[in-house]
């Protein structure tokens, strides 16, 4: 579809680069259809910022909902980026805001989905060995950049 005639869909999303005590990074894995073929994606957990919700609140809620890991604390703001892409009949402009998070409670609860057919129901939590490993595993370059920002923050903080 020609972009000038496409609807524009703009929204904010927030998520986390989550580290556990061992330095592993929490990712989500899912299969999606692209051009009629199943494709595996490895992503950072994130989602829509709801009306009246801060980016920090949304990031904590979305990580909990998508992964079941809810014992989280924000350690640093990793900034935001505007991500643009065409999807279905719209041009999407999504402002993504990520936070470096620490897992404060290692137990995993049950992910919270809006319905059994919700997109999130197809997510599977996956742990990367560390920030560099996570960067190599992630599907999208924009999310890799946020992990690299997290790595810089961790290295600057020292042991």
C-alpha positions in Angstrom: 0.0 0.0 0.0 1.3 3.5 -0.8 2.3 5.2 2.4 0.6 8.6 1.6 -2.8 6.9 1.5 -2.1 4.7 4.6 -3.6 5.4 8.0 -1.1 6.4 10.6 -1.2 4.7 13.9 0.9 6.3 16.6 1.3 5.1 20.2 3.7 4.7 23.1 5.1 1.4 24.3 7.3 0.7 27.3 9.4 -2.3 28.3 12.4 -3.7 30.0 15.9 -5.0 29.7 15.6 -7.3 32.7 18.6 -8.8 34.5 18.5 -11.6 37.1 21.1 -12.0 39.9 23.3 -14.1 37.6 23.4 -11.4 34.9 21.0 -13.3 32.5 18.6 -11.3 30.4 14.9 -12.0 30.1 13.7 -12.2 26.5 10.5 -13.4 24.9 10.2 -15.8 21.9 7.3 -16.1 19.6 6.4 -17.4 16.2 4.7 -15.0 13.7 3.5 -15.3 10.1 5.4 -13.2 7.6 4.4 -13.5 4.0 2.5 -16.7 4.9 5.5 -18.4 6.5 6.2 -18.9 10.3 9.1 -16.9 11.5 10.7 -17.0 15.0 11.2 -13.6 16.7 13.1 -13.0 19.9 12.1 -9.7 21.5 12.3 -7.6 24.6 9.1 -7.6 26.7 7.1 -4.4 26.1 3.7 -3.1 25.4 1.3 -0.2 25.1 1.3 2.5 27.7 -2.3 2.8 28.9 -4.1 6.2 29.4 -3.1 7.6 32.8 -0.1 5.3 33.2 3.5 6.4 33.4 6.1 4.8 31.1 7.6 3.2 34.2 4.3 1.7 35.3 3.6 0.4 31.8 7.0 -1.2 31.5 6.7 -3.0 34.8 3.2 -4.2 34.0 4.0 -5.3 30.5 7.1 -7.4 31.6 4.9 -9.0 34.2 2.0 -9.7 31.9 4.1 -11.1 29.0 6.6 -13.2 31.1 5.0 -13.9 34.5 8.1 -12.4 36.2 6.6 -9.7 38.4 9.2 -9.1 41.1 11.0 -6.2 39.3 12.7 -3.0 40.1 13.7 -0.3 37.7 17.5 0.4 37.8 17.9 2.9 35.0 16.2 4.7 32.2 17.5 3.6 28.9 15.7 6.2 26.8 13.4 6.0 23.9 13.3 5.7 20.2 10.8 6.2 17.4 10.2 3.0 15.5 8.3 3.2 12.2 7.0 0.3 10.1 4.1 -0.7 7.9 1.7 -3.3 9.3 -1.5 -4.5 7.8 -3.3 -1.3 6.5 -1.4 1.3 8.5 1.9 3.0 8.9 2.9 2.6 12.6 4.8 5.2 14.6 5.7 3.6 17.9 7.7 5.5 20.5 9.5 2.8 22.5 10.8 3.6 26.0 12.9 1.0 27.8 14.2 0.6 31.3 17.0 -1.4 32.8 15.4 -3.7 35.4 16.5 -6.0 38.1 14.6 -9.2 38.9 14.0 -8.9 42.7 12.0 -12.1 43.1 13.2 -15.1 41.0 9.8 -16.9 41.1 7.8 -16.9 38.0 4.0 -16.5 38.1 1.5 -17.0 35.4 1.6 -14.5 32.5 -1.6 -12.4 32.4 -3.3 -12.4 29.0 -6.3 -10.4 27.9 -7.7 -13.6 26.4 -6.4 -17.1 25.4 -6.0 -15.8 21.8 -4.2 -12.6 22.8 -1.0 -12.0 21.0 0.9 -12.3 24.3 -0.4 -15.9 24.8 2.1 -16.9 22.1 5.1 -15.5 24.0 7.6 -17.9 25.7 10.1 -16.4 28.2 13.7 -17.2 27.3 16.9 -16.3 29.2 20.0 -15.1 27.4 23.3 -15.8 29.2 24.1 -12.1 29.4 23.7 -8.7 27.7 26.1 -9.5 24.8 24.3 -12.8 24.2 20.9 -11.0 24.3 22.2 -8.6 21.7 23.1 -11.4 19.3 19.8 -13.2 19.9 17.3 -10.3 19.4 15.5 -10.1 16.1 15.3 -6.3 15.7 18.3 -3.9 15.7 16.3 -1.3 17.6 15.9 -3.6 20.6 19.6 -4.6 20.3 20.5 -0.9 20.7 18.6 -0.8 24.0 20.4 -3.8 25.3 23.7 -2.2 24.4 22.6 0.9 26.4 21.9 -1.5 29.3 25.4 -3.0 28.9 27.0 0.5 29.0 25.1 1.3 32.2 26.1 -2.0 33.9 29.7 -1.6 32.9 29.8 2.0 34.1 28.4 0.9 37.5 31.2 -1.5 37.9 31.3 -4.8 39.9 
